Amino acid sequence: MQIVPVQAVPSQSLDVTLGTQVCTINVYQKSTGLFLDLLVNDAAILTCQLCVNQVLIVRRAYLGFSGDLAFYDTQGDDDPTYTGLGTRWLLLYFLPSDLA
């Protein structure tokens, strides 16, 4: 498992290597919740995915992403909002072996 470094800002784009995958992760707050886009080598794996506490984000191996992502609330069981990113809500990358 790896912690992806997110910040408490309403919209951000991160370039990060997860496993051996060169990824861009966009995280942004809307009135209906926190959303995430995931790109690998500039190819969209998923876009506008609603982020829910402790629920895997990708969930579909056929999309071509190795592993998965999830937000984790360190202070309760609420869905993430941008104001607590990086402190209250951590974005976690799980290797395929973590998911087995």
C-alpha positions in Angstrom: 0.0 0.0 0.0 1.2 3.5 -0.8 -0.2 6.9 0.3 -0.8 9.3 -2.6 0.1 12.8 -1.5 -3.1 14.9 -1.9 -3.6 18.4 -0.5 -6.6 20.3 1.0 -7.4 22.3 -2.1 -10.7 22.1 -4.1 -9.0 21.0 -7.4 -5.6 19.4 -8.0 -3.7 17.3 -10.5 -1.0 14.9 -9.4 1.6 13.1 -11.5 2.7 10.0 -9.6 4.1 6.6 -10.3 1.9 3.8 -8.8 3.6 0.5 -9.1 5.2 0.8 -12.5 2.3 2.9 -13.9 2.9 6.6 -14.7 -0.3 8.2 -13.6 -2.1 11.5 -13.5 -4.7 11.8 -10.9 -7.2 14.7 -10.9 -9.1 15.3 -7.7 -11.8 17.9 -7.6 -14.8 18.9 -5.4 -18.2 19.5 -6.8 -21.4 20.3 -5.0 -22.4 16.6 -5.1 -19.1 15.2 -3.7 -15.4 14.7 -4.4 -14.5 13.2 -7.8 -11.4 11.7 -9.3 -10.0 11.2 -12.8 -7.3 8.6 -13.4 -5.0 8.5 -16.4 -2.1 6.1 -17.1 0.4 7.2 -19.7 -2.0 10.0 -20.7 -4.8 7.5 -21.4 -8.0 7.9 -19.4 -8.8 4.9 -17.2 -11.8 6.5 -15.6 -13.2 10.0 -15.3 -15.6 11.8 -13.0 -15.6 8.9 -10.5 -17.4 9.8 -7.2 -15.1 9.1 -4.2 -16.7 7.3 -1.3 -14.9 6.4 2.0 -13.3 3.0 1.9 -14.7 2.1 -1.4 -12.4 1.0 -4.2 -12.4 3.5 -7.0 -11.3 1.6 -10.1 -12.8 -1.9 -9.3 -12.5 -3.1 -12.9 -9.3 -5.0 -13.9 -10.4 -4.8 -17.6 -9.8 -1.1 -17.6 -6.0 -1.8 -17.6 -5.0 -0.4 -14.2 -2.9 -2.6 -11.9 -4.1 -2.3 -8.3 -6.7 0.1 -7.0 -7.3 3.4 -5.2 -9.5 4.3 -2.2 -9.9 7.2 0.2 -9.7 6.4 3.9 -11.2 8.5 6.7 -8.8 8.6 9.6 -11.3 10.2 12.0 -14.6 8.4 11.3 -16.7 7.1 8.4 -17.5 10.1 6.3 -17.0 10.5 2.5 -14.1 12.7 1.6 -14.2 16.4 1.1 -11.3 18.6 -0.1 -10.9 20.4 3.2 -9.5 17.3 4.9 -7.5 15.8 2.1 -4.0 14.6 3.1 -4.9 14.8 6.8 -8.3 13.4 7.6 -8.8 11.6 4.3 -5.9 9.7 2.8 -5.8 8.5 -0.8 -4.3 5.0 -0.8 -3.0 3.0 -3.7 -3.3 -0.8 -3.3 -1.0 -3.1 -5.1 -2.7 -6.2 -6.7 -1.1 -8.3 -3.9 -2.8 -6.0 -1.3 -6.2 -6.8 -2.9 -5.8 -10.6 -3.0 
